[in-house]
């Protein structure tokens, strides 16, 4: 909480318009290892240079 208030006062000092996108230091890690990997396959239906949409 102390650090958040320091950041707020520093932002006001430098004239920051908004803190909407301000990331708080909540101790959570930015781990994204559990996300699945998306693999897209290309269609082979394009014959003669014309592809369907």
N, CA, C, O and CB atoms as a CASP TS submission, in Angstrom:
PFRMAT TS
TARGET T0000
AUTHOR 0000-0000-0000
METHOD Language model
MODEL 1
PARENT N/A
ATOM      1  N   UNK     1       0.829  -1.188   0.000  1.00  0.00           N
ATOM      2  CA  UNK     1       0.000   0.000   0.000  1.00  0.00           C
ATOM      3  C   UNK     1       0.873   1.251   0.000  1.00  0.00           C
ATOM      4  O   UNK     1       0.560   2.240  -0.662  1.00  0.00           O
ATOM      5  CB  UNK     1      -0.943  -0.002   1.209  1.00  0.00           C
ATOM      6  N   UNK     2       1.954   1.194   0.738  1.00  0.00           N
ATOM      7  CA  UNK     2       2.870   2.322   0.818  1.00  0.00           C
ATOM      8  C   UNK     2       3.464   2.645  -0.553  1.00  0.00           C
ATOM      9  O   UNK     2       3.539   3.807  -0.951  1.00  0.00           O
ATOM     10  CB  UNK     2       3.985   2.028   1.823  1.00  0.00           C
ATOM     11  N   UNK     3       3.884   1.601  -1.266  1.00  0.00           N
ATOM     12  CA  UNK     3       4.485   1.785  -2.586  1.00  0.00           C
ATOM     13  C   UNK     3       3.463   2.343  -3.577  1.00  0.00           C
ATOM     14  O   UNK     3       3.807   3.159  -4.433  1.00  0.00           O
ATOM     15  CB  UNK     3       5.057   0.454  -3.106  1.00  0.00           C
ATOM     16  N   UNK     4       2.214   1.906  -3.464  1.00  0.00           N
ATOM     17  CA  UNK     4       1.163   2.392  -4.349  1.00  0.00           C
ATOM     18  C   UNK     4       0.933   3.886  -4.159  1.00  0.00           C
ATOM     19  O   UNK     4       0.751   4.621  -5.130  1.00  0.00           O
ATOM     20  CB  UNK     4      -0.134   1.625  -4.105  1.00  0.00           C
ATOM     21  N   UNK     5       0.942   4.328  -2.919  1.00  0.00           N
ATOM     22  CA  UNK     5       0.772   5.754  -2.641  1.00  0.00           C
ATOM     23  C   UNK     5       1.968   6.564  -3.135  1.00  0.00           C
ATOM     24  O   UNK     5       1.802   7.677  -3.634  1.00  0.00           O
ATOM     25  CB  UNK     5       0.571   5.982  -1.143  1.00  0.00           C
ATOM     26  N   UNK     6       3.161   6.013  -2.998  1.00  0.00           N
ATOM     27  CA  UNK     6       4.349   6.699  -3.517  1.00  0.00           C
ATOM     28  C   UNK     6       4.262   6.850  -5.030  1.00  0.00           C
ATOM     29  O   UNK     6       4.587   7.904  -5.577  1.00  0.00           O
ATOM     30  CB  UNK     6       5.629   5.933  -3.133  1.00  0.00           C
ATOM     31  N   UNK     7       3.820   5.787  -5.701  1.00  0.00           N
ATOM     32  CA  UNK     7       3.662   5.851  -7.153  1.00  0.00           C
ATOM     33  C   UNK     7       2.610   6.875  -7.556  1.00  0.00           C
ATOM     34  O   UNK     7       2.781   7.589  -8.544  1.00  0.00           O
ATOM     35  CB  UNK     7       3.290   4.480  -7.705  1.00  0.00           C
ATOM     36  N   UNK     8       1.530   6.948  -6.799  1.00  0.00           N
ATOM     37  CA  UNK     8       0.465   7.906  -7.082  1.00  0.00           C
ATOM     38  C   UNK     8       0.963   9.341  -6.945  1.00  0.00           C
ATOM     39  O   UNK     8       0.698  10.179  -7.807  1.00  0.00           O
ATOM     40  CB  UNK     8      -0.721   7.671  -6.148  1.00  0.00           C
ATOM     41  N   UNK     9       1.682   9.622  -5.867  1.00  0.00           N
ATOM     42  CA  UNK     9       2.205  10.971  -5.661  1.00  0.00           C
ATOM     43  C   UNK     9       3.261  11.336  -6.700  1.00  0.00           C
ATOM     44  O   UNK     9       3.335  12.484  -7.138  1.00  0.00           O
ATOM     45  CB  UNK     9       2.792  11.096  -4.261  1.00  0.00           C
ATOM     46  N   UNK    10       4.069  10.369  -7.090  1.00  0.00           N
ATOM     47  CA  UNK    10       5.070  10.615  -8.124  1.00  0.00           C
ATOM     48  C   UNK    10       4.400  10.910  -9.469  1.00  0.00           C
ATOM     49  O   UNK    10       4.866  11.759 -10.229  1.00  0.00           O
ATOM     50  CB  UNK    10       6.016   9.408  -8.253  1.00  0.00           C
ATOM     51  N   UNK    11       3.315  10.210  -9.753  1.00  0.00           N
ATOM     52  CA  UNK    11       2.579  10.447 -10.996  1.00  0.00           C
ATOM     53  C   UNK    11       1.979  11.851 -11.009  1.00  0.00           C
ATOM     54  O   UNK    11       2.030  12.538 -12.029  1.00  0.00           O
ATOM     55  CB  UNK    11       1.470   9.394 -11.176  1.00  0.00           C
ATOM     56  N   UNK    12       1.416  12.274  -9.891  1.00  0.00           N
ATOM     57  CA  UNK    12       0.881  13.632  -9.808  1.00  0.00           C
ATOM     58  C   UNK    12       1.987  14.669  -9.947  1.00  0.00           C
ATOM     59  O   UNK    12       1.773  15.722 -10.548  1.00  0.00           O
ATOM     60  CB  UNK    12       0.140  13.832  -8.488  1.00  0.00           C
ATOM     61  N   UNK    13       3.153  14.388  -9.406  1.00  0.00           N
ATOM     62  CA  UNK    13       4.285  15.317  -9.487  1.00  0.00           C
ATOM     63  C   UNK    13       4.695  15.546 -10.933  1.00  0.00           C
ATOM     64  O   UNK    13       4.978  16.674 -11.336  1.00  0.00           O
ATOM     65  CB  UNK    13       5.477  14.786  -8.681  1.00  0.00           C
ATOM     66  N   UNK    14       4.725  14.457 -11.719  1.00  0.00           N
ATOM     67  CA  UNK    14       5.149  14.565 -13.113  1.00  0.00           C
ATOM     68  C   UNK    14       3.998  14.858 -14.070  1.00  0.00           C
ATOM     69  O   UNK    14       4.217  14.944 -15.279  1.00  0.00           O
ATOM     70  CB  UNK    14       5.834  13.297 -13.532  1.00  0.00           C
ATOM     71  N   UNK    15       2.792  15.013 -13.563  1.00  0.00           N
ATOM     72  CA  UNK    15       1.667  15.411 -14.396  1.00  0.00           C
ATOM     73  C   UNK    15       1.068  14.295 -15.230  1.00  0.00           C
ATOM     74  O   UNK    15       0.538  14.545 -16.312  1.00  0.00           O
ATOM     75  CB  UNK    15       2.087  16.496 -15.290  1.00  0.00           C
ATOM     76  N   UNK    16       1.145  13.064 -14.739  1.00  0.00           N
ATOM     77  CA  UNK    16       0.551  11.944 -15.464  1.00  0.00           C
ATOM     78  C   UNK    16      -0.964  12.127 -15.469  1.00  0.00           C
ATOM     79  O   UNK    16      -1.566  12.372 -14.423  1.00  0.00           O
ATOM     80  CB  UNK    16       0.952  10.570 -14.821  1.00  0.00           C
ATOM     81  N   UNK    17      -1.578  12.009 -16.641  1.00  0.00           N
ATOM     82  CA  UNK    17      -3.006  12.266 -16.772  1.00  0.00           C
ATOM     83  C   UNK    17      -3.862  11.176 -16.136  1.00  0.00           C
ATOM     84  O   UNK    17      -4.869  11.477 -15.496  1.00  0.00           O
ATOM     85  CB  UNK    17      -3.367  12.407 -18.226  1.00  0.00           C
ATOM     86  N   UNK    18      -3.474   9.919 -16.303  1.00  0.00           N
ATOM     87  CA  UNK    18      -4.292   8.829 -15.784  1.00  0.00           C
ATOM     88  C   UNK    18      -3.410   7.681 -15.313  1.00  0.00           C
ATOM     89  O   UNK    18      -2.304   7.481 -15.815  1.00  0.00           O
ATOM     90  CB  UNK    18      -5.281   8.339 -16.851  1.00  0.00           C
ATOM     91  N   UNK    19      -3.908   6.947 -14.362  1.00  0.00           N
ATOM     92  CA  UNK    19      -3.226   5.743 -13.895  1.00  0.00           C
ATOM     93  C   UNK    19      -4.056   4.512 -14.246  1.00  0.00           C
ATOM     94  O   UNK    19      -3.964   3.479 -13.581  1.00  0.00           O
ATOM     95  CB  UNK    19      -2.972   5.811 -12.368  1.00  0.00           C
ATOM     96  N   UNK    20      -4.865   4.631 -15.294  1.00  0.00           N
ATOM     97  CA  UNK    20      -5.750   3.540 -15.694  1.00  0.00           C
ATOM     98  C   UNK    20      -4.971   2.286 -16.047  1.00  0.00           C
ATOM     99  O   UNK    20      -5.393   1.179 -15.715  1.00  0.00           O
ATOM    100  CB  UNK    20      -6.607   3.961 -16.872  1.00  0.00           C
ATOM    101  N   UNK    21      -3.841   2.447 -16.716  1.00  0.00           N
ATOM    102  CA  UNK    21      -3.050   1.303 -17.147  1.00  0.00           C
ATOM    103  C   UNK    21      -1.923   0.971 -16.168  1.00  0.00           C
ATOM    104  O   UNK    21      -1.014   0.213 -16.504  1.00  0.00           O
ATOM    105  CB  UNK    21      -2.475   1.566 -18.518  1.00  0.00           C
ATOM    106  N   UNK    22      -1.978   1.521 -14.991  1.00  0.00           N
ATOM    107  CA  UNK    22      -0.937   1.310 -13.990  1.00  0.00           C
ATOM    108  C   UNK    22      -1.017  -0.109 -13.446  1.00  0.00           C
ATOM    109  O   UNK    22      -2.072  -0.538 -12.980  1.00  0.00           O
ATOM    110  CB  UNK    22      -1.064   2.333 -12.845  1.00  0.00           C
ATOM    111  N   UNK    23       0.081  -0.831 -13.504  1.00  0.00           N
ATOM    112  CA  UNK    23       0.134  -2.189 -12.973  1.00  0.00           C
ATOM    113  C   UNK    23       0.528  -2.134 -11.508  1.00  0.00           C
ATOM    114  O   UNK    23       1.554  -1.553 -11.155  1.00  0.00           O
ATOM    115  CB  UNK    23       1.127  -3.067 -13.777  1.00  0.00           C
ATOM    116  N   UNK    24      -0.274  -2.730 -10.672  1.00  0.00           N
ATOM    117  CA  UNK    24       0.041  -2.753  -9.252  1.00  0.00           C
ATOM    118  C   UNK    24       0.980  -3.904  -8.947  1.00  0.00           C
ATOM    119  O   UNK    24       0.979  -4.926  -9.633  1.00  0.00           O
ATOM    120  CB  UNK    24      -1.234  -2.864  -8.412  1.00  0.00           C
ATOM    121  N   UNK    25       1.766  -3.727  -7.925  1.00  0.00           N
ATOM    122  CA  UNK    25       2.703  -4.767  -7.495  1.00  0.00           C
ATOM    123  C   UNK    25       1.991  -5.638  -6.467  1.00  0.00           C
ATOM    124  O   UNK    25       2.117  -5.411  -5.263  1.00  0.00           O
ATOM    125  CB  UNK    25       4.024  -4.146  -6.899  1.00  0.00           C
ATOM    126  N   UNK    26       1.254  -6.622  -6.932  1.00  0.00           N
ATOM    127  CA  UNK    26       0.471  -7.457  -6.026  1.00  0.00           C
ATOM    128  C   UNK    26       1.168  -8.754  -5.653  1.00  0.00           C
ATOM    129  O   UNK    26       0.596  -9.575  -4.936  1.00  0.00           O
ATOM    130  CB  UNK    26      -0.854  -7.768  -6.643  1.00  0.00           C
ATOM    131  N   UNK    27       2.388  -8.952  -6.124  1.00  0.00           N
ATOM    132  CA  UNK    27       3.129 -10.150  -5.781  1.00  0.00           C
ATOM    133  C   UNK    27       2.851 -11.323  -6.692  1.00  0.00           C
ATOM    134  O   UNK    27       3.466 -12.378  -6.539  1.00  0.00           O
ATOM    135  CB  UNK    27       2.831 -10.534  -4.393  1.00  0.00           C
ATOM    136  N   UNK    28       1.942 -11.168  -7.634  1.00  0.00           N
ATOM    137  CA  UNK    28       1.628 -12.255  -8.563  1.00  0.00           C
ATOM    138  C   UNK    28       2.706 -12.325  -9.638  1.00  0.00           C
ATOM    139  O   UNK    28       3.258 -11.307 -10.056  1.00  0.00           O
ATOM    140  CB  UNK    28       0.224 -12.054  -9.206  1.00  0.00           C
ATOM    141  N   UNK    29       2.991 -13.539 -10.070  1.00  0.00           N
ATOM    142  CA  UNK    29       3.981 -13.724 -11.126  1.00  0.00           C
ATOM    143  C   UNK    29       3.295 -13.706 -12.487  1.00  0.00           C
ATOM    144  O   UNK    29       2.119 -14.052 -12.601  1.00  0.00           O
ATOM    145  CB  UNK    29       4.757 -15.046 -10.926  1.00  0.00           C
ATOM    146  N   UNK    30       4.024 -13.306 -13.503  1.00  0.00           N
ATOM    147  CA  UNK    30       3.494 -13.280 -14.859  1.00  0.00           C
ATOM    148  C   UNK    30       3.811 -14.586 -15.562  1.00  0.00           C
ATOM    149  O   UNK    30       4.533 -14.603 -16.559  1.00  0.00           O
ATOM    150  CB  UNK    30       4.064 -12.091 -15.648  1.00  0.00           C
ATOM    151  N   UNK    31       3.281 -15.661 -15.050  1.00  0.00           N
ATOM    152  CA  UNK    31       3.545 -16.983 -15.611  1.00  0.00           C
ATOM    153  C   UNK    31       2.456 -17.311 -16.615  1.00  0.00           C
ATOM    154  O   UNK    31       1.269 -17.295 -16.290  1.00  0.00           O
ATOM    155  CB  UNK    31       3.618 -18.068 -14.497  1.00  0.00           C
ATOM    156  N   UNK    32       2.870 -17.606 -17.833  1.00  0.00           N
ATOM    157  CA  UNK    32       1.917 -17.975 -18.870  1.00  0.00           C
ATOM    158  C   UNK    32       2.265 -19.336 -19.444  1.00  0.00           C
ATOM    159  O   UNK    32       1.922 -19.629 -20.589  1.00  0.00           O
ATOM    160  CB  UNK    32       1.887 -16.918 -19.979  1.00  0.00           C
ATOM    161  N   UNK    33       2.933 -20.164 -18.676  1.00  0.00           N
ATOM    162  CA  UNK    33       3.346 -21.478 -19.136  1.00  0.00           C
ATOM    163  C   UNK    33       2.196 -22.456 -19.272  1.00  0.00           C
ATOM    164  O   UNK    33       2.316 -23.468 -19.963  1.00  0.00           O
ATOM    165  CB  UNK    33       4.362 -22.037 -18.209  1.00  0.00           C
ATOM    166  N   UNK    34       1.073 -22.160 -18.611  1.00  0.00           N
ATOM    167  CA  UNK    34      -0.047 -23.086 -18.669  1.00  0.00           C
ATOM    168  C   UNK    34      -0.954 -22.854 -19.877  1.00  0.00           C
ATOM    169  O   UNK    34      -1.913 -23.600 -20.074  1.00  0.00           O
ATOM    170  CB  UNK    34      -0.852 -22.979 -17.407  1.00  0.00           C
ATOM    171  N   UNK    35      -0.669 -21.842 -20.683  1.00  0.00           N
ATOM    172  CA  UNK    35      -1.468 -21.584 -21.877  1.00  0.00           C
ATOM    173  C   UNK    35      -1.128 -22.589 -22.966  1.00  0.00           C
ATOM    174  O   UNK    35       0.028 -22.977 -23.132  1.00  0.00           O
ATOM    175  CB  UNK    35      -1.243 -20.151 -22.382  1.00  0.00           C
ATOM    176  N   UNK    36      -2.136 -22.998 -23.696  1.00  0.00           N
ATOM    177  CA  UNK    36      -1.926 -23.959 -24.770  1.00  0.00           C
ATOM    178  C   UNK    36      -1.349 -23.265 -26.000  1.00  0.00           C
ATOM    179  O   UNK    36      -1.648 -22.103 -26.274  1.00  0.00           O
ATOM    180  CB  UNK    36      -3.240 -24.669 -25.122  1.00  0.00           C
ATOM    181  N   UNK    37      -0.535 -23.986 -26.716  1.00  0.00           N
ATOM    182  CA  UNK    37       0.048 -23.457 -27.938  1.00  0.00           C
ATOM    183  C   UNK    37      -0.924 -23.695 -29.087  1.00  0.00           C
ATOM    184  O   UNK    37      -1.403 -24.813 -29.278  1.00  0.00           O
ATOM    185  CB  UNK    37       1.429 -24.110 -28.229  1.00  0.00           C
ATOM    186  N   UNK    38      -1.216 -22.648 -29.850  1.00  0.00           N
ATOM    187  CA  UNK    38      -2.152 -22.737 -30.966  1.00  0.00           C
ATOM    188  C   UNK    38      -1.361 -22.975 -32.243  1.00  0.00           C
ATOM    189  O   UNK    38      -0.434 -22.232 -32.564  1.00  0.00           O
ATOM    190  CB  UNK    38      -3.023 -21.448 -31.080  1.00  0.00           C
ATOM    191  N   UNK    39      -1.739 -24.015 -32.959  1.00  0.00           N
ATOM    192  CA  UNK    39      -1.079 -24.342 -34.215  1.00  0.00           C
ATOM    193  C   UNK    39      -2.122 -24.282 -35.319  1.00  0.00           C
ATOM    194  O   UNK    39      -3.127 -24.992 -35.279  1.00  0.00           O
ATOM    195  CB  UNK    39      -0.394 -25.747 -34.155  1.00  0.00           C
ATOM    196  N   UNK    40      -1.871 -23.421 -36.309  1.00  0.00           N
ATOM    197  CA  UNK    40      -2.798 -23.299 -37.430  1.00  0.00           C
ATOM    198  C   UNK    40      -2.238 -24.061 -38.620  1.00  0.00           C
ATOM    199  O   UNK    40      -1.039 -24.020 -38.895  1.00  0.00           O
ATOM    200  CB  UNK    40      -3.046 -21.810 -37.794  1.00  0.00           C
ATOM    201  N   UNK    41      -3.117 -24.750 -39.314  1.00  0.00           N
ATOM    202  CA  UNK    41      -2.697 -25.474 -40.507  1.00  0.00           C
ATOM    203  C   UNK    41      -3.239 -24.768 -41.736  1.00  0.00           C
ATOM    204  O   UNK    41      -4.357 -24.253 -41.727  1.00  0.00           O
ATOM    205  CB  UNK    41      -3.173 -26.944 -40.464  1.00  0.00           C
ATOM    206  N   UNK    42      -2.453 -24.751 -42.773  1.00  0.00           N
ATOM    207  CA  UNK    42      -2.863 -24.114 -44.024  1.00  0.00           C
ATOM    208  C   UNK    42      -3.645 -25.113 -44.866  1.00  0.00           C
ATOM    209  O   UNK    42      -3.307 -26.295 -44.927  1.00  0.00           O
ATOM    210  CB  UNK    42      -1.632 -23.581 -44.809  1.00  0.00           C
ATOM    211  N   UNK    43      -4.694 -24.619 -45.511  1.00  0.00           N
ATOM    212  CA  UNK    43      -5.480 -25.473 -46.396  1.00  0.00           C
ATOM    213  C   UNK    43      -4.741 -25.674 -47.707  1.00  0.00           C
ATOM    214  O   UNK    43      -4.096 -24.758 -48.218  1.00  0.00           O
ATOM    215  CB  UNK    43      -6.875 -24.868 -46.650  1.00  0.00           C
ATOM    216  N   UNK    44      -4.841 -26.869 -48.239  1.00  0.00           N
ATOM    217  CA  UNK    44      -4.192 -27.156 -49.522  1.00  0.00           C
ATOM    218  C   UNK    44      -5.209 -27.135 -50.659  1.00  0.00           C
ATOM    219  O   UNK    44      -5.030 -27.826 -51.662  1.00  0.00           O
ATOM    220  CB  UNK    44      -3.479 -28.519 -49.473  1.00  0.00           C
ATOM    221  N   UNK    45      -6.280 -26.344 -50.509  1.00  0.00           N
ATOM    222  CA  UNK    45      -7.331 -26.275 -51.520  1.00  0.00           C
ATOM    223  C   UNK    45      -7.073 -25.200 -52.567  1.00  0.00           C
ATOM    224  O   UNK    45      -7.948 -24.920 -53.386  1.00  0.00           O
ATOM    225  CB  UNK    45      -8.658 -26.024 -50.859  1.00  0.00           C
ATOM    226  N   UNK    46      -5.899 -24.600 -52.556  1.00  0.00           N
ATOM    227  CA  UNK    46      -5.595 -23.533 -53.508  1.00  0.00           C
ATOM    228  C   UNK    46      -4.916 -24.142 -54.736  1.00  0.00           C
ATOM    229  O   UNK    46      -3.715 -24.411 -54.735  1.00  0.00           O
ATOM    230  CB  UNK    46      -4.687 -22.439 -52.854  1.00  0.00           C
ATOM    231  N   UNK    47      -5.703 -24.348 -55.765  1.00  0.00           N
ATOM    232  CA  UNK    47      -5.155 -24.905 -56.996  1.00  0.00           C
ATOM    233  C   UNK    47      -5.104 -23.824 -58.061  1.00  0.00           C
ATOM    234  O   UNK    47      -6.085 -23.109 -58.267  1.00  0.00           O
ATOM    235  CB  UNK    47      -5.992 -26.110 -57.482  1.00  0.00           C
ATOM    236  N   UNK    48      -4.007 -23.702 -58.717  1.00  0.00           N
ATOM    237  CA  UNK    48      -3.873 -22.735 -59.800  1.00  0.00           C
ATOM    238  C   UNK    48      -3.794 -21.300 -59.322  1.00  0.00           C
ATOM    239  O   UNK    48      -4.026 -20.385 -60.113  1.00  0.00           O
ATOM    240  CB  UNK    48      -5.016 -22.874 -60.742  1.00  0.00           C
ATOM    241  N   UNK    49      -3.477 -21.070 -58.066  1.00  0.00           N
ATOM    242  CA  UNK    49      -3.311 -19.712 -57.558  1.00  0.00           C
ATOM    243  C   UNK    49      -4.589 -19.074 -57.061  1.00  0.00           C
ATOM    244  O   UNK    49      -4.539 -17.964 -56.531  1.00  0.00           O
ATOM    245  CB  UNK    49      -2.730 -18.860 -58.611  1.00  0.00           C
ATOM    246  N   UNK    50      -5.747 -19.732 -57.210  1.00  0.00           N
ATOM    247  CA  UNK    50      -7.017 -19.170 -56.745  1.00  0.00           C
ATOM    248  C   UNK    50      -7.424 -19.880 -55.460  1.00  0.00           C
ATOM    249  O   UNK    50      -7.556 -21.104 -55.435  1.00  0.00           O
ATOM    250  CB  UNK    50      -8.131 -19.307 -57.835  1.00  0.00           C
ATOM    251  N   UNK    51      -7.616 -19.128 -54.420  1.00  0.00           N
ATOM    252  CA  UNK    51      -7.999 -19.710 -53.136  1.00  0.00           C
ATOM    253  C   UNK    51      -9.406 -19.264 -52.769  1.00  0.00           C
ATOM    254  O   UNK    51      -9.830 -18.162 -53.116  1.00  0.00           O
ATOM    255  CB  UNK    51      -6.997 -19.310 -52.028  1.00  0.00           C
ATOM    256  N   UNK    52     -10.113 -20.120 -52.074  1.00  0.00           N
ATOM    257  CA  UNK    52     -11.448 -19.749 -51.612  1.00  0.00           C
ATOM    258  C   UNK    52     -11.334 -19.046 -50.262  1.00  0.00           C
ATOM    259  O   UNK    52     -10.415 -19.302 -49.484  1.00  0.00           O
ATOM    260  CB  UNK    52     -12.370 -20.998 -51.508  1.00  0.00           C
ATOM    261  N   UNK    53     -12.257 -18.184 -50.012  1.00  0.00           N
ATOM    262  CA  UNK    53     -12.254 -17.409 -48.774  1.00  0.00           C
ATOM    263  C   UNK    53     -13.172 -18.069 -47.773  1.00  0.00           C
ATOM    264  O   UNK    53     -13.320 -17.578 -46.654  1.00  0.00           O
ATOM    265  CB  UNK    53     -12.682 -15.948 -49.026  1.00  0.00           C
TER
END
